Amino acid sequence: MTILKHEIKQGRNSLIIWTAVIAFMMGVCIIIYPEMSGQMDGIGDAFANMGGFSAAFGMDKINFGEFLGFFGVECGNILGLGGAFFAALIGISALSKEESGHTAEFLMTHPVSRKKVVTQKFVSVMVQIVILNVVAIGITALSTMFIGEKPDIKLLALTFAAYFIMQVETAAVCFGISAFIGRSGLGIGLGLAAAFYFLNIIANLTEKAEFLKYITPFGYTDSADIIADGRIEAKYLAVGLIVSVIGTAAAFWKYGRKDIS
């Protein structure tokens, strides 16, 4: 457990900053909703009839003037994109930093197997993602009670579950990549998270590109679809879970065999 504790302690500042910023922005969005709700009906109708723009962000499927519709579009994008970036950053650096930071020789002299090293590092990544989401859920609950809204708990729970799984998948893919590189991969992680996000936007624009939803973890996090259908799209979710397992397994396989410089 020494490595696990060390990893969490080492990433503490980053976790605090990312969690605070994401939670703060979500809280602000929720608190200003009552001030904007009176104007939302007209705005929602306008957004719903903007063609490709509406489809890209799911505004053609939900009522932007209602709290859940507002939450799905505004807060969903904050938690989705912010959470994906955070997951990618901690995932891509988990293993690669030992070589890029020249600490691998120190780590490998300890009486601990590489399998345990990878396991504890992966657990530390998951723990940080859990902490971020727990805080985000807590702030959402407090802010919602503060403004007196009583949204459908099931739909909110499905929305948060989808974003959590998406972050896990993004982190797992980046974690797998980190075992193959020996330098800082922050650019790779951020680029991959951004690519996932924009692939989903492209998939929403036209049915011809709908197959992209099988590639991007954002395919099953569309708040508009979750709120409208009352469920997470199982076929996209299943692919995401498989990809998460493959990414994690690749990290164990590669790190246990690579020559660490």
Buried (B, 14 or more C-beta within 10 A) or exposed (E): EEBBEBBBEEBEEBBEEBBEEBBEBBBBBBBBBEEBBEEBEEBBEEBBEEEEEBBBBBBBBBBBBBBBBBBBBBBBBBBBBBBBBBBBBBBBBBBBBBBBEEEBEEBEEEEEEBEBBBBBBBBBBBBBBEBBBBBBBEBBEEBBEEBEBEBEEEBBEBBBBBBBBBBBBBBBBBBBBBBBBBEBBBEBBBEBBBEBBEBBBBBBBEEEBEEBBBBBBBBBBBBBBBBBEEBBBEEBBEBBBEBBEEBBEBBBEBBEEBEEE
